[in-house]
Amino acid sequence: MPVLAVLLLSALVPAAASERAEPARPSPSASLPVEAPASLLVEAPASLLVEAPASLLVVMREQADLSGAARIADRLERRRFVYEALRAQAEATQAPLRRELERRGIRYRPHFLVNLLEVEVEAGGDEAAWLARRGDVLRLSSNRPSALRRVPADPADDEPLAALRDAAIEPNLALIGASALWQRGITGQGIVIGVADTGFEWDHPALKERYRGWDESTSTVTHDYNWHDAVHENKSLNACRKDSPVPCDDQGHGTGTSGLAVGQDATGTIGAAPGARLIGCRNMDIGIGTPARYIECFEWFLAPTDSQNQNPRPELGPDVVNNSWGCPPEEGCTDPDMLDATVDSMRAAGIAMAFAAGNTFNHCYSISRAPSVGPGAFAIGATNLDDTIAVFSGVGPVASDGSYRMKPDLTAPGVDLRTAALQGRYIARFSGTSGSAPEVAGAIALLWSAVPGLRGNVDATEQILEQSAVPLRSDLDCFPYLGSLVPNPVFGWGRLDVANAYAAATAREAPELVPEGGRGTRELARAGSP
């Protein structure tokens, strides 16, 4: 029997609960516990169960075991194994519940990255109680909206279309060492960055040539496998509405974070990896997300689909995903285990991720929002250009779950950054940990472009970035950690320096640039219809 078939069979078993010690990263198996006391099966507040309509996440008891992924050396084969194992587990275990939901006329949307269903229940009914009593259901969680917390920007800072800073190097990109790698010909070529955010303006001058759907040679664009909209309801009457078939940004946040990852136009560079390609998924409706939308975007990144949401192709997923958003318990994420399991599954597939630590200000234990608090999330805080901590940047450790886990993991410049804005414009003062995270996503793209042996090895990549960071210390002590030590709960391991990381990575492996192309529009055309 082929190795992949054997591994898939072994994946169709309940996941075992596991404890993760710091500072080790989590194993690539689902982090949802298999058993839970009956009193914990319904975690949604009682009031939610009588509101109309209420959206609940029904978490199935059996979750896929992805530990076999670590035994697959080939990067793309490992990704396909993870996708197929997750899908097979969900299809097999959700089938009886789906049939009953359909018989009762209850609306639902299935998910597979975590084995769950998004279910709409009505007021006054017994659907929630019935779901909680089922033996194949682990628990119910709420799916309330969560709002994006941004550092306010002055609209007067928007600049005209042609007002990039000539050809000068942006100070944040010089500080993190990105420009030093560009001088070596390392720009992120051959690497794909996914952005999960409010969307992006794909034809912005700084993004158009980096968007994977754009084929400059024919001046044509395709959004198949390059864009997905996880907003399926048009409650807010936003400009993008719902299920947008083309990339769209109803707020501007995602256009800004995309610019900081890959942005470049004829007059200058604003992104850390201007040679990488960009794809994206909209997980917020004017800055409002839900746990289900966040999970759906991760699912799409694992196996992008065409514009009809059909014919998934894991080999076309991104190498790196930027996540400049957070979801606190009071705004929807009452069950952080779900997003932790999502992150674990993506890591098992060899997909790196950067997470904004949150703009929750400089007091101990303020990093409290999922998913950045999770053991598998690479959480990024924000610094000023003089390597002091930004006043808004959240501080660890994580006390909300009693783990006192060290966070953030790393910091990067996040104050007064120049990046893309809506309508082809630019903004000079984009601030927030939302700006720091895409710099790290871009740094990973640079490393993987230059050192192909690292590509898909998330643990090793994060370790190199941590060990090569510029160590920074603080006079703020947050029990049980001292700010004078490294890592510490203010700066983590320190400030990103990708030039140092490159030196460390190439000391153990000779650099060899990943070739440009292989995932662009022309390559898709040559591959034929899926």
Order of alpha helices (4+ residues) and beta strands (2+ residues): alpha-beta-alpha-beta-beta-alpha-beta-beta-beta-alpha-alpha-beta-beta-beta-beta-alpha-beta-beta-beta-beta-beta-alpha-beta-alpha-beta-beta-beta-beta-beta-alpha-alpha-alpha-alpha
